[in-house]
Amino acid sequence: MANRETRAVKVGGVIIGGGFPVSVQTMWKEPLAAGEAARAAALRRIGSLKELGCDILRFAVPDLASAEALGELARESPMPLVADIHFDWRIALRCLDYPLAKIRLNPGNIGARYKVEEVVAKARGKGVPIRIGVNGGSLPEDLRGRPDRAAAIVEAAEREIAIFDELGFGDVIVSMKSSDAAETLAINRAFASRHGIALHLGVTEAGPLVQGVARNAAALVPLLSEGIGETIRVSLSDSMENEVLAGREILSCAGLGRGGVKLISCPRCGRASFDTHAFTARWANRLYALGADATIAVMGCVVNGPGEGRHADLGITGAGDKVVIFRKGEIARTIRPEEADTVFEEELNKL
């Protein structure tokens, strides 16, 4: 399966499938407000997400007003934006009046076939791909209650693909999501064994940060390691930023890391004389946004740093009532705790 070939689909400036790198997505967490001030604030946060490693950003679009607000945002966005549509095909048609990079549909709740046909016709004319999204909670009525729900989800996706094939529309990506990691594995393995269509992977409704990362990693790392999956979204009841960072780490665990900062930090114990938790919280997002290929170590005591962090390009650790900055295991500076942030920034700028 490692050599699985998939059709390439262009999503704005990102190519999904066709052997291109696996992309990381997240989804906007709040209703999208209209107006210049709201748009400017959204654009700033989108820029920050891009710096952290987000490639594609999806928005729920529950009504026409949201479609128009998203469309205006897409004109200025530094990354591809995707409209997530349920129930009303007219919202999808309105979104296609704007420079959105992709439409996500759940054909199972869009309704009559002619509605899907109208969306497909307009998407073809605009050169916009469509993601077919099937979730365990929105299966067609005749597939609900089947004992093998994984097989039912795959069949639901294949029914929708057949419609798109009949319409001659090949710019599709498929997602089949479950809140169960084992079921997510089974679904995507079965589909990948039969189709060369790019897959969007994720465990849906995966829960809060710890549980959600664990469940997504349990499903996505094996799939990605087997060559299954062309784009991922780590669904968390947490921030977009943490979804992106979790996605980056999952890719790295699957041997698909794209470089950038690798942050290691000790869990802290009774030996610690330096608050690694607070320091890491202050610096994590900024470090991940650097884009430099470097290992950064944040350690609590001299047992872990510089010892266990000897390989780090830059590290910081407590040492009694002092704080030590080190590079590749060699002490560079010994400072007072209150100087830690200022001196660390000075040393970081030397990388």
VEXDREN-2710 file (C-alpha; in Angstrom, 1 decimal):
% VEXDREN-2710
k/r/px/py/pz
1/MET/0.0/0.0/0.0
2/ALA/3.0/2.3/0.4
3/ASN/3.1/2.9/-3.3
4/ARG/-0.6/3.7/-3.6
5/GLU/-1.2/6.1/-6.4
6/THR/-4.0/8.7/-6.2
7/ARG/-5.3/11.4/-8.5
8/ALA/-3.9/14.8/-7.8
9/VAL/-6.4/17.5/-6.8
10/LYS/-5.5/21.2/-6.8
11/VAL/-6.9/23.0/-3.8
12/GLY/-5.8/26.6/-4.2
13/GLY/-2.1/26.6/-4.0
14/VAL/-2.0/23.1/-2.4
15/ILE/-2.0/19.8/-4.3
16/ILE/-3.6/16.9/-2.5
17/GLY/-2.7/13.4/-3.7
18/GLY/-0.6/12.5/-6.7
19/GLY/2.4/11.8/-4.5
20/PHE/2.6/15.4/-3.1
21/PRO/3.3/15.9/0.6
22/VAL/0.5/15.3/3.0
23/SER/-1.2/18.5/4.0
24/VAL/-2.5/19.7/7.4
25/GLN/-5.9/21.2/7.8
26/THR/-7.9/22.7/10.6
27/MET/-11.4/24.2/10.9
28/TRP/-12.5/27.6/12.1
29/LYS/-14.1/27.3/15.5
30/GLU/-16.5/30.3/15.7
31/PRO/-19.2/31.7/13.5
32/LEU/-17.7/34.0/10.8
33/ALA/-18.6/37.6/11.3
34/ALA/-19.0/40.1/8.5
35/GLY/-17.4/43.5/8.3
36/GLU/-13.9/45.0/7.8
37/ALA/-12.8/44.7/11.5
38/ALA/-13.8/41.1/11.8
39/ARG/-12.2/40.3/8.4
40/ALA/-8.9/41.9/9.5
41/ALA/-8.9/40.0/12.8
42/ALA/-9.6/36.7/10.9
43/LEU/-6.8/37.4/8.4
44/ARG/-4.3/38.0/11.2
45/ARG/-5.2/34.7/12.8
46/ILE/-5.1/32.9/9.5
47/GLY/-1.6/34.2/9.0
48/SER/-0.6/32.8/12.4
49/LEU/-2.1/29.4/11.5
50/LYS/-0.1/29.4/8.3
51/GLU/3.1/30.1/10.2
52/LEU/2.4/27.2/12.5
53/GLY/2.1/24.8/9.5
54/CYS/-1.5/24.9/8.5
55/ASP/-2.0/24.4/4.7
56/ILE/-5.8/24.5/4.3
57/LEU/-8.5/26.1/6.5
58/ARG/-12.2/25.0/6.5
59/PHE/-15.2/27.0/7.6
60/ALA/-18.7/26.0/8.4
61/VAL/-21.2/27.8/6.2
62/PRO/-24.7/27.4/7.6
63/ASP/-26.4/30.2/5.6
64/LEU/-26.0/32.6/2.7
65/ALA/-24.7/35.5/4.9
66/SER/-21.8/33.2/6.1
67/ALA/-21.1/32.2/2.5
68/GLU/-20.7/35.9/1.5
69/ALA/-18.5/36.7/4.5
70/LEU/-16.3/33.7/3.8
71/GLY/-16.2/34.6/0.1
72/GLU/-14.9/38.1/0.9
73/LEU/-12.3/36.7/3.3
74/ALA/-11.1/34.2/0.6
75/ARG/-10.2/37.2/-1.6
76/GLU/-7.4/38.2/0.8
77/SER/-6.5/34.9/2.6
78/PRO/-2.9/33.8/2.5
79/MET/-4.0/30.1/2.4
80/PRO/-6.8/28.1/0.6
81/LEU/-10.2/28.4/2.3
82/VAL/-12.8/25.6/2.1
83/ALA/-16.6/25.9/2.6
84/ASP/-18.3/23.2/4.6
85/ILE/-21.9/22.8/3.4
86/HIS/-24.7/20.7/4.8
87/PHE/-28.4/20.5/3.9
88/ASP/-28.8/23.5/1.5
89/TRP/-27.2/23.2/-2.0
90/ARG/-27.9/26.8/-2.6
91/ILE/-25.3/27.8/-0.1
92/ALA/-22.7/25.8/-2.1
93/LEU/-23.8/27.5/-5.3
94/ARG/-23.3/30.9/-3.6
95/CYS/-19.9/30.0/-2.3
96/LEU/-18.8/29.1/-5.8
97/ASP/-19.3/32.8/-6.8
98/TYR/-16.2/33.5/-4.7
99/PRO/-12.5/32.4/-5.0
100/LEU/-12.9/29.5/-2.5
101/ALA/-10.5/26.6/-3.0
102/LYS/-12.8/23.7/-2.3
103/ILE/-16.4/22.8/-1.3
104/ARG/-17.1/20.1/1.2
105/LEU/-20.4/18.4/0.7
106/ASN/-22.2/15.6/2.6
107/PRO/-24.4/14.4/-0.3
108/GLY/-26.3/12.2/2.2
109/ASN/-28.0/15.3/3.6
110/ILE/-28.0/17.6/0.5
111/GLY/-31.2/15.9/-0.8
112/ALA/-32.3/15.2/-4.3
113/ARG/-29.8/14.3/-7.0
114/TYR/-30.5/17.4/-9.1
115/LYS/-29.1/19.5/-6.3
116/VAL/-25.8/17.7/-6.3
117/GLU/-25.8/18.0/-10.1
118/GLU/-26.2/21.7/-10.0
119/VAL/-23.3/22.1/-7.5
120/VAL/-21.1/19.8/-9.6
121/ALA/-21.8/21.7/-12.8
122/LYS/-20.9/25.0/-11.3
123/ALA/-17.8/23.6/-9.5
124/ARG/-16.6/22.2/-12.9
125/GLY/-17.0/25.6/-14.5
126/LYS/-15.1/27.3/-11.8
127/GLY/-12.4/24.6/-11.5
128/VAL/-13.2/24.0/-7.8
129/PRO/-12.8/20.5/-6.3
130/ILE/-15.3/18.9/-4.0
131/ARG/-14.7/16.8/-0.9
132/ILE/-17.3/14.1/-0.4
133/GLY/-17.7/13.8/3.4
134/VAL/-19.4/10.8/4.9
135/ASN/-19.7/10.4/8.7
136/GLY/-21.0/7.5/10.7
137/GLY/-23.8/9.7/12.0
138/SER/-25.2/10.7/8.7
139/LEU/-25.5/7.4/6.7
140/PRO/-28.4/6.9/4.3
141/GLU/-31.4/5.3/6.0
142/ASP/-30.9/1.9/4.4
143/LEU/-27.3/1.6/5.7
144/ARG/-28.1/2.6/9.3
145/GLY/-28.1/-0.1/11.8
146/ARG/-25.9/-2.5/9.8
147/PRO/-23.7/-4.6/12.1
148/ASP/-20.5/-3.7/10.1
149/ARG/-20.7/0.1/10.3
150/ALA/-17.3/0.5/8.7
151/ALA/-18.5/-1.4/5.6
152/ALA/-21.6/0.7/5.6
153/ILE/-19.6/4.0/5.6
154/VAL/-17.4/2.8/2.7
155/GLU/-20.6/1.8/0.7
156/ALA/-22.1/5.2/1.4
157/ALA/-19.0/6.9/0.0
158/GLU/-18.9/4.6/-3.0
159/ARG/-22.5/5.5/-3.9
160/GLU/-21.7/9.2/-3.9
161/ILE/-18.5/8.6/-6.0
162/ALA/-20.6/6.7/-8.5
163/ILE/-22.8/9.8/-9.0
164/PHE/-19.7/12.0/-9.5
165/ASP/-18.3/9.5/-11.9
166/GLU/-21.6/9.5/-13.9
167/LEU/-21.4/13.3/-14.1
168/GLY/-17.8/13.0/-15.3
169/PHE/-16.4/15.0/-12.3
170/GLY/-13.1/13.7/-11.1
171/ASP/-11.8/16.5/-8.9
172/VAL/-12.9/14.8/-5.7
173/ILE/-11.4/14.0/-2.3
174/VAL/-13.1/11.6/0.0
175/SER/-13.4/11.6/3.8
176/MET/-15.0/8.8/5.8
177/LYS/-14.9/9.6/9.5
178/SER/-15.8/7.9/12.7
179/SER/-15.3/8.8/16.3
180/ASP/-13.7/5.4/16.9
181/ALA/-10.0/5.0/16.0
182/ALA/-10.2/1.3/15.1
183/GLU/-13.2/1.9/12.8
184/THR/-11.4/4.8/11.1
185/LEU/-8.5/2.4/10.4
186/ALA/-10.9/-0.2/8.9
187/ILE/-12.8/2.2/6.8
188/ASN/-9.8/3.9/5.2
189/ARG/-7.9/0.7/4.6
190/ALA/-10.9/-0.9/2.9
191/PHE/-11.5/2.1/0.7
192/ALA/-7.8/2.6/-0.2
193/SER/-7.5/-1.0/-1.3
194/ARG/-10.2/-0.4/-4.0
195/HIS/-9.8/3.2/-5.1
196/GLY/-7.1/5.7/-6.2
197/ILE/-9.0/8.7/-4.8
198/ALA/-7.2/11.1/-2.4
199/LEU/-8.3/10.6/1.2
200/HIS/-8.8/13.2/3.9
201/LEU/-8.1/11.5/7.2
202/GLY/-9.4/12.2/10.7
203/VAL/-11.1/10.9/13.7
204/THR/-14.3/13.0/14.1
205/GLU/-15.6/14.2/17.5
206/ALA/-12.4/12.9/19.0
207/GLY/-12.7/14.8/22.3
208/PRO/-10.6/17.2/24.3
209/LEU/-6.9/17.7/23.8
210/VAL/-5.3/14.6/25.4
211/GLN/-8.0/12.1/24.4
212/GLY/-8.4/13.6/20.9
213/VAL/-4.7/13.6/20.1
214/ALA/-4.4/10.0/21.3
215/ARG/-7.3/8.8/19.3
216/ASN/-6.2/10.6/16.1
217/ALA/-2.6/9.3/16.5
218/ALA/-3.9/5.8/17.0
219/ALA/-5.7/5.9/13.6
220/LEU/-3.7/8.3/11.5
221/VAL/-0.1/7.2/12.2
222/PRO/-0.7/3.6/11.0
223/LEU/-2.7/4.7/8.0
224/LEU/-0.1/7.3/7.0
225/SER/2.7/4.8/7.6
226/GLU/1.0/2.5/5.1
227/GLY/0.8/5.2/2.5
228/ILE/-2.9/5.9/3.1
229/GLY/-4.0/9.5/3.4
230/GLU/-3.2/12.6/1.5
231/THR/-4.5/15.3/3.9
232/ILE/-5.3/15.3/7.6
233/ARG/-7.3/17.2/10.1
234/VAL/-6.9/16.4/13.8
235/SER/-10.3/17.1/15.2
236/LEU/-10.1/18.4/18.8
237/SER/-12.3/20.1/21.3
238/ASP/-9.5/22.6/21.6
239/SER/-7.9/25.4/19.7
240/MET/-7.1/25.5/15.9
241/GLU/-3.5/26.0/16.8
242/ASN/-3.3/22.8/18.7
243/GLU/-5.0/20.9/15.9
244/VAL/-2.3/22.1/13.5
245/LEU/0.5/21.3/15.9
246/ALA/-0.9/17.9/16.6
247/GLY/-1.2/17.3/12.8
248/ARG/2.5/18.2/12.4
249/GLU/3.5/15.8/15.1
250/ILE/1.4/13.0/13.7
251/LEU/3.1/13.4/10.3
252/SER/6.5/13.4/12.0
253/CYS/5.6/10.2/13.9
254/ALA/4.6/8.6/10.6
255/GLY/7.9/9.5/9.0
256/LEU/6.4/12.3/7.0
257/GLY/7.7/15.3/8.9
258/ARG/8.3/18.5/6.9
259/GLY/11.1/20.0/9.0
260/GLY/10.8/23.0/11.2
261/VAL/11.4/23.2/14.9
262/LYS/11.3/20.1/17.1
263/LEU/10.5/21.1/20.6
264/ILE/11.4/18.7/23.4
265/SER/10.6/19.4/27.1
266/CYS/10.8/17.4/30.3
267/PRO/7.6/16.7/32.2
268/ARG/9.0/18.3/35.4
269/CYS/9.5/16.5/38.8
270/GLY/10.6/17.2/42.3
271/ARG/14.1/18.0/41.1
272/ALA/12.9/20.9/38.9
273/SER/14.2/24.3/39.7
274/PHE/12.8/25.9/36.5
275/ASP/9.1/26.0/35.5
276/THR/9.3/24.2/32.2
277/HIS/5.5/24.2/31.8
278/ALA/5.1/27.9/32.0
279/PHE/8.1/28.6/29.8
280/THR/7.0/26.1/27.1
281/ALA/3.5/27.5/27.1
282/ARG/4.9/31.0/26.5
283/TRP/7.2/30.0/23.7
284/ALA/5.7/27.0/22.0
285/ASN/3.7/28.7/19.2
286/ARG/6.5/31.1/18.5
287/LEU/9.1/28.4/18.2
288/TYR/6.9/26.3/15.9
289/ALA/6.3/29.3/13.7
290/LEU/10.1/29.9/13.2
291/GLY/10.3/27.6/10.2
292/ALA/13.9/26.7/11.1
293/ASP/15.1/23.1/11.2
294/ALA/16.3/23.0/14.8
295/THR/15.8/21.0/18.0
296/ILE/14.9/23.2/21.0
297/ALA/15.1/21.7/24.6
298/VAL/13.3/23.0/27.6
299/MET/14.5/21.1/30.7
300/GLY/13.8/21.4/34.4
301/CYS/17.1/20.4/36.0
302/VAL/20.7/19.4/35.3
303/VAL/19.8/15.7/35.0
304/ASN/17.8/16.3/31.9
305/GLY/19.6/19.3/30.5
306/PRO/22.1/19.6/29.2
307/GLY/22.6/15.9/29.6
308/GLU/19.5/14.3/28.0
309/GLY/19.1/17.4/25.8
310/ARG/22.7/17.2/24.6
311/HIS/21.6/16.9/21.0
312/ALA/19.5/20.1/21.0
313/ASP/20.6/23.1/18.9
314/LEU/19.5/25.3/21.7
315/GLY/18.3/24.5/25.2
316/ILE/17.4/26.0/28.5
317/THR/17.4/24.4/31.9
318/GLY/17.2/25.1/35.6
319/ALA/20.4/24.6/37.7
320/GLY/19.8/25.2/41.4
321/ASP/18.9/28.9/41.8
322/LYS/20.2/29.7/38.2
323/VAL/19.1/29.0/34.7
324/VAL/21.5/27.6/32.1
325/ILE/21.4/28.2/28.3
326/PHE/23.2/25.4/26.3
327/ARG/24.0/24.5/22.8
328/LYS/24.7/20.9/21.8
329/GLY/25.3/20.0/25.4
330/GLU/27.8/22.9/26.0
331/ILE/26.8/25.6/28.5
332/ALA/26.6/29.0/26.7
333/ARG/25.3/31.2/29.5
334/THR/24.4/31.0/33.2
335/ILE/21.7/33.6/34.2
336/ARG/19.1/34.5/36.8
337/PRO/15.6/33.0/36.4
338/GLU/14.1/36.4/35.8
339/GLU/16.4/36.8/32.7
340/ALA/15.3/33.6/31.1
341/ASP/13.0/34.9/28.4
342/THR/15.2/37.9/27.4
343/VAL/18.4/35.9/27.2
344/PHE/16.7/32.9/25.5
345/GLU/15.4/35.3/22.8
346/GLU/18.9/36.6/22.3
347/GLU/20.3/33.1/21.9
348/LEU/17.4/32.1/19.6
349/ASN/18.2/35.0/17.3
350/LYS/21.6/33.5/16.8
351/LEU/20.2/30.3/15.3
END
